[in-house]
Amino acid sequence: MTSLSTPPCPDPSPGHAPDGGLDRELERERAHHEASRAALTRMTDDVTEQVVTGEDVAASGADAEILGRHLRSRAKEMAGLPPGPLFFGRLDRADGQTHHIGRHRIAEDPAAPPLVIDWRAPVARAYYQAGTQDPQGVLRRRRFGWAPGSTGAPQELTALEDEHLTAPGGSGPSAIVAREIERPRTGPMRDIAATIQPDQDDLVRSDPAVSLCVQGAPGTGKTAVGLHRAAYLLYTHPRRIGRSGLLVLGPHPAFLSYIAEVLPALGETGVRQTTLDEEIARGPVGAEDGEVAARVKHDARMAGVLRRALYGRVRTEVAEDLAVPDGSYRWRVPADELAGILTAVRDEAPPYATGRARVLARLVRALRERAERRSGTKGAAWARRVERARPVTAFLDAHWPKATPEEVLAGVLTAPGDPALTEEERAAIRWARPPRSYRSARWTAADHVLLDELAGLIERPEGYGHIVLDEAQDLSPMQCRAVARRTAFGSLTVLGDLAQGTTPWAARDWREQLAHLGAPGAPVVTLTTGYRVPAAIVELTNRLLPHLGVDVPAGWSARTDGEVTAWPAEGGLFAATAGAVAAARETEGSVGVIAPGDLVGPLRERLAGEDRVTVLPPEVVKGLEYDHVVVVEPAAIMASGPRGPHRLYVVLTRAVSRLTLVHAEALPRWLGLG
Ligand SMILES: Nc1ncnc2c1ncn2[C@@H]1O[C@H](COP(=O)(O)OP(=O)(O)OP(=O)(O)O)[C@@H](O)[C@H]1O
């Protein structure tokens, strides 16, 4: 049984009347916090001072530059640490050791035992994993409760909660964890380092070399797990992952702003967080595709279409010998030998630009062999001259011409002729009015994905050590390939929910999606415990699952609260929504009004000036959460195309506490709300 040093539900308010023993414990812990704060201040001062002196003591200018840069970024990192509590937990081990656990390591000096250990350190793992069944050498796990200080003052330590892991009986739920999960969501997403659950911790700390896929019901912490895994990998493998870079890909800019502060709060400031569209953009999006054209362009067959279009430029038949004048000589390579070089390189299938360079190198080697047989050794200058000789470049341009993605794609879209596409599909992607030159072409969003594919065929991209890919179910096969190209030598954390797939090409099966992502063998781990959506709302949204055509386990909620209200729009939709919003604003927390696209403008006007209120269409709420969600006309969202039910599922599961359904049309019957 969990034993609490405070009363069963520790009240974080400073006025709480604890017993004498607890008072003394709190005092001791506060003193430890003060000592940790003082040590952190010294650590920050030390690094800042080293920035000043580091450049003088370094051996060379280059060393000074590197050292200076390292220290400056470390100083910036430390100065930028959020001012919150420095630890959130403590482990008392059977071997007599005690560890306070926080977001960053704090020590009096590098050799001294730390006052606070980093949550990612191996010894901290037991904090997340130990239980009465398997105490892992832990006698006591202590959680700390913090409350805001008086205006402007730092947070105060006001509560603590102990679990004795070797005492008989099971462990009950933690009130501090429950309070953290149920707190209102104001402001951006927060880190969950203090309350990571064991199944989440397994994912956060799993082997970085192995790609991983997490299928999770809404609010099960997929995004949180992905971000903490990113922080963990950077801490544990600074060389492997830190150097080659870590990329976080999210579905849209509002989501990126929502999660922007999580990694910096965990001390990781250099991670690129962006959307896939931004990552691959080679210029602006200047046109839009029709529905059919977009579908064709996102189809996996386009990979073959583009490869054939690019390599179709290679001409392996050679009609004439190549003759290269060199002073009084003339070196000749016969046509069949030239054809042999071209065919061999093509069959080796290198990236297109590498292929061109390889043909050139072999050509020069063939010429050099002839020249050296007749007139002795040839050096690098000779080779460079021959490489640039007119007949050589003309041969190369005729048989393995240079290519740019734009030029090749323009060729495909002007006259699509690949037999892998049907006549209708070719007609759908054919340019109605081809631009004068590929340079003036206006590209659609899907074209950018195709340009990226071509760019990857021409030259292999550098890639990242690790990519965390959120909402991965929504990516098309061609978009998946863009991610795969960037992790050819790294690994992937794939996060998503097949039930939340809203794009026309959304995945219905992880195996297939993982194959497109270049990680066909990645294990798929399922999360079903929800930390956002409360039980009353999960019960409702689970009723939608049978309408979604995917095989995913239903979620359940770690929260027993929640409220669902149907709000008939008798006086009109706008007035009813305003009424529902006014009612929502009577309670603490954020209010998200989610309405079909055509209602968003007028509703924004109507609700302008209402603080805590955001009005959004269903397309951009993925990954977001609001304490109170007001859904306007659910039936219209449900009926908005073949993916309408999935869209409604996403919308309903944004609610942290309360959900109001404003409707003029009858509510879908399966909701059971009359
Ligand atoms: N262990 C935890 N402790 C406290 N809060 C948690 C925990 N796990 C998740 N949460 C909170 O639950 C909410 C949902 O988490 P998150 O957004 O990561 O879920 P998700 O699975 O990505 O959801 P969705 O698929 O709906 O986008 C967030 O506010 C997150 O901070």
The ligand as a MOL file (V3000), in Angstrom:
LIG
                    3D

  0  0  0     0  0            999 V3000
M  V30 BEGIN CTAB
M  V30 COUNTS 31 33 0 0 0
M  V30 BEGIN ATOM
M  V30 1 N 2.8080 10.2580 -17.7870 0
M  V30 2 C 2.1560 11.4020 -17.9080 0
M  V30 3 N 2.0650 12.2550 -16.8740 0
M  V30 4 C 1.3930 13.4270 -16.9830 0
M  V30 5 N 0.8020 13.8400 -18.1030 0
M  V30 6 C 0.8540 13.0310 -19.1700 0
M  V30 7 C 1.5410 11.7780 -19.1400 0
M  V30 8 N 1.4470 11.2160 -20.3530 0
M  V30 9 C 0.7430 12.0750 -21.1120 0
M  V30 10 N 0.3940 13.1630 -20.4090 0
M  V30 11 C -0.3490 14.3340 -20.8660 0
M  V30 12 O -1.4790 13.8830 -21.6030 0
M  V30 13 C -1.7300 14.7550 -22.6900 0
M  V30 14 C -1.7630 13.9600 -23.9600 0
M  V30 15 O -0.4470 13.5820 -24.3110 0
M  V30 16 P 0.0210 13.5780 -25.8140 0
M  V30 17 O -0.4190 14.8060 -26.5100 0
M  V30 18 O 1.4520 13.2340 -25.8110 0
M  V30 19 O -0.8410 12.3420 -26.3460 0
M  V30 20 P -0.9600 11.7640 -27.8070 0
M  V30 21 O -1.0370 10.2960 -27.6400 0
M  V30 22 O 0.1050 12.3030 -28.6690 0
M  V30 23 O -2.3760 12.3190 -28.2360 0
M  V30 24 P -3.0540 12.5180 -29.6750 0
M  V30 25 O -2.9090 11.2460 -30.4370 0
M  V30 26 O -4.4830 12.7800 -29.3460 0
M  V30 27 O -2.3980 13.6820 -30.2880 0
M  V30 28 C -0.6490 15.8240 -22.6650 0
M  V30 29 O -1.1100 16.9500 -21.9920 0
M  V30 30 C 0.4520 15.1660 -21.8690 0
M  V30 31 O 1.2590 16.1050 -21.2200 0
M  V30 END ATOM
M  V30 BEGIN BOND
M  V30 1 1 1 2
M  V30 2 1 2 3
M  V30 3 2 2 7
M  V30 4 2 3 4
M  V30 5 1 4 5
M  V30 6 2 5 6
M  V30 7 1 6 7
M  V30 8 1 6 10
M  V30 9 1 7 8
M  V30 10 2 8 9
M  V30 11 1 9 10
M  V30 12 1 10 11
M  V30 13 1 11 12
M  V30 14 1 11 30
M  V30 15 1 12 13
M  V30 16 1 13 14
M  V30 17 1 13 28
M  V30 18 1 14 15
M  V30 19 1 15 16
M  V30 20 2 16 17
M  V30 21 1 16 18
M  V30 22 1 16 19
M  V30 23 1 19 20
M  V30 24 2 20 21
M  V30 25 1 20 22
M  V30 26 1 20 23
M  V30 27 1 23 24
M  V30 28 2 24 25
M  V30 29 1 24 26
M  V30 30 1 24 27
M  V30 31 1 28 29
M  V30 32 1 28 30
M  V30 33 1 30 31
M  V30 END BOND
M  V30 END CTAB
M  END
